[in-house]
Amino acid sequence: MRAVLQRVTSASVEVDGKIVGRIQQGMMVLLGVAKGDDASDAKYLVDKIRTLRIFADEQGKMNRSLTEVGGGVLVVSQFTLLGRTTNGRRPSFDGAAPPDLAKRLYEQVAADLQTCGTPVEMGMFAAHMQVALVNDGPVTFVVDSREGR
Protein backbone atom coordinates (compact mmCIF):
# COMPACT_ATOMS: atom_id res chain seq x y z
CA MET A 1 0.00 0.00 0.00
CA ARG A 2 1.11 3.48 -0.71
CA ALA A 3 -0.32 6.45 1.15
CA VAL A 4 0.11 10.19 1.09
CA LEU A 5 -0.33 11.54 4.62
CA GLN A 6 -1.08 15.25 4.91
CA ARG A 7 -1.38 17.13 8.18
CA VAL A 8 -4.50 19.27 7.84
CA THR A 9 -6.50 21.85 9.72
CA SER A 10 -9.54 20.72 7.70
CA ALA A 11 -10.41 18.40 4.84
CA SER A 12 -13.53 17.25 3.03
CA VAL A 13 -14.62 15.07 0.16
CA GLU A 14 -17.66 15.64 -2.00
CA VAL A 15 -19.51 13.32 -4.40
CA ASP A 16 -22.24 14.62 -6.72
CA GLY A 17 -22.39 17.92 -4.84
CA LYS A 18 -22.82 16.28 -1.42
CA ILE A 19 -20.18 16.20 1.34
CA VAL A 20 -19.57 12.52 2.20
CA GLY A 21 -16.68 13.04 4.63
CA ARG A 22 -15.25 15.96 6.60
CA ILE A 23 -12.70 16.42 9.38
CA GLN A 24 -11.10 19.30 11.20
CA GLN A 25 -7.57 18.95 12.64
CA GLY A 26 -5.98 15.69 11.71
CA MET A 27 -4.73 13.82 8.68
CA MET A 28 -5.84 13.49 5.09
CA VAL A 29 -4.85 10.02 3.82
CA LEU A 30 -4.82 9.28 0.10
CA LEU A 31 -4.55 5.50 -0.09
CA GLY A 32 -3.49 3.31 -3.00
CA VAL A 33 -3.65 -0.48 -2.80
CA ALA A 34 -1.12 -2.47 -4.85
CA LYS A 35 -1.33 -5.98 -6.27
CA GLY A 36 -0.16 -8.40 -3.60
CA ASP A 37 -1.11 -6.20 -0.65
CA ASP A 38 -2.79 -7.92 2.28
CA ALA A 39 -3.91 -7.38 5.87
CA SER A 40 -0.32 -6.92 7.06
CA ASP A 41 0.05 -3.90 4.77
CA ALA A 42 -3.15 -2.42 6.18
CA LYS A 43 -1.92 -3.00 9.75
CA TYR A 44 1.40 -1.32 8.96
CA LEU A 45 -0.34 1.77 7.57
CA VAL A 46 -2.81 2.01 10.45
CA ASP A 47 0.10 2.00 12.90
CA LYS A 48 1.97 4.69 10.92
CA ILE A 49 -1.11 6.89 10.58
CA ARG A 50 -1.80 6.75 14.31
CA THR A 51 1.77 7.08 15.63
CA LEU A 52 3.82 9.11 13.13
CA ARG A 53 4.91 12.23 15.01
CA ILE A 54 3.99 15.00 12.57
CA PHE A 55 2.02 17.36 14.83
CA ALA A 56 3.60 20.25 16.70
CA ASP A 57 4.29 20.18 20.41
CA GLU A 58 4.39 23.26 22.67
CA GLN A 59 7.76 24.28 21.18
CA GLY A 60 6.52 23.96 17.60
CA LYS A 61 8.51 20.77 16.93
CA MET A 62 6.93 17.83 15.12
CA ASN A 63 6.80 15.64 18.19
CA ARG A 64 3.17 14.59 18.61
CA SER A 65 1.15 11.88 16.91
CA LEU A 66 -2.40 11.91 15.60
CA THR A 67 -3.43 9.92 18.66
CA GLU A 68 -1.84 12.46 21.02
CA VAL A 69 -3.60 15.45 19.42
CA GLY A 70 -6.93 13.63 19.12
CA GLY A 71 -7.19 14.34 15.40
CA GLY A 72 -9.43 12.74 12.85
CA VAL A 73 -8.58 11.00 9.58
CA LEU A 74 -10.18 11.43 6.18
CA VAL A 75 -9.29 8.36 4.07
CA VAL A 76 -9.72 8.58 0.30
CA SER A 77 -9.03 5.74 -2.11
CA GLN A 78 -6.49 6.83 -4.74
CA PHE A 79 -5.41 4.11 -7.19
CA THR A 80 -3.41 6.67 -9.20
CA LEU A 81 -0.74 6.56 -6.46
CA LEU A 82 0.26 3.24 -8.02
CA GLY A 83 0.56 4.75 -11.50
CA ARG A 84 3.88 4.28 -13.29
CA THR A 85 4.92 7.18 -15.51
CA THR A 86 8.34 6.03 -16.75
CA ASN A 87 7.27 4.86 -20.21
CA GLY A 88 5.46 7.07 -22.68
CA ARG A 89 2.94 9.73 -21.83
CA ARG A 90 0.08 7.69 -20.45
CA PRO A 91 0.44 6.32 -16.90
CA SER A 92 0.29 2.57 -16.42
CA PHE A 93 -1.79 1.25 -13.55
CA ASP A 94 -0.66 -2.37 -13.84
CA GLY A 95 0.63 -2.26 -10.24
CA ALA A 96 -2.75 -1.31 -8.76
CA ALA A 97 -4.80 -4.00 -7.05
CA PRO A 98 -8.04 -5.19 -8.63
CA PRO A 99 -11.06 -3.21 -7.36
CA ASP A 100 -12.43 -5.95 -5.08
CA LEU A 101 -9.14 -6.31 -3.18
CA ALA A 102 -8.53 -2.56 -3.14
CA LYS A 103 -11.96 -1.84 -1.69
CA ARG A 104 -11.64 -4.53 0.97
CA LEU A 105 -8.23 -3.27 2.18
CA TYR A 106 -9.28 0.41 1.96
CA GLU A 107 -12.28 -0.36 4.16
CA GLN A 108 -10.10 -2.45 6.49
CA VAL A 109 -7.73 0.50 7.07
CA ALA A 110 -10.68 2.73 7.97
CA ALA A 111 -12.28 0.08 10.21
CA ASP A 112 -9.00 -0.67 12.00
CA LEU A 113 -8.44 3.04 12.66
CA GLN A 114 -11.95 3.29 14.12
CA THR A 115 -11.40 0.20 16.27
CA CYS A 116 -8.34 1.94 17.73
CA GLY A 117 -10.51 4.94 18.66
CA THR A 118 -9.49 7.26 15.83
CA PRO A 119 -12.33 9.35 14.36
CA VAL A 120 -12.54 8.38 10.67
CA GLU A 121 -14.37 9.79 7.68
CA MET A 122 -14.14 8.27 4.20
CA GLY A 123 -14.44 9.13 0.58
CA MET A 124 -16.55 6.95 -1.70
CA PHE A 125 -14.67 4.07 -3.31
CA ALA A 126 -14.48 4.27 -7.13
CA ALA A 127 -16.50 7.51 -7.26
CA HIS A 128 -15.43 10.74 -8.91
CA MET A 129 -14.69 12.91 -5.88
CA GLN A 130 -13.88 16.53 -5.21
CA VAL A 131 -11.33 16.70 -2.39
CA ALA A 132 -10.60 19.91 -0.48
CA LEU A 133 -8.06 20.37 2.26
CA VAL A 134 -6.00 22.92 4.12
CA ASN A 135 -2.55 21.38 4.43
CA ASP A 136 -1.03 22.60 7.69
CA GLY A 137 2.63 23.48 7.23
CA PRO A 138 2.54 22.18 4.54
CA VAL A 139 3.37 18.78 6.01
CA THR A 140 3.14 15.83 3.60
CA PHE A 141 4.69 12.35 3.72
CA VAL A 142 4.57 9.36 1.40
CA VAL A 143 4.46 5.99 3.20
CA ASP A 144 4.82 2.65 1.44
CA SER A 145 4.02 -0.47 3.43
CA ARG A 146 6.50 -2.51 1.41
CA GLU A 147 9.37 -0.29 2.50
CA GLY A 148 8.48 -1.01 6.13
CA ARG A 149 8.69 -4.78 5.87
PyMOL commands that set and color helices and strands:
alter all, ss='L'
color gray80, all
select helices_A, chain A and resi 39-51+66-69+79-82+99-115+145-147
alter helices_A, ss='H'
color red, helices_A
select strands_A, chain A and resi 2-15+18-23+26-32+55-56+62-64+72-77+120-122+130-144
alter strands_A, ss='S'
color yellow, strands_A
deselect
rebuild
show_as cartoon
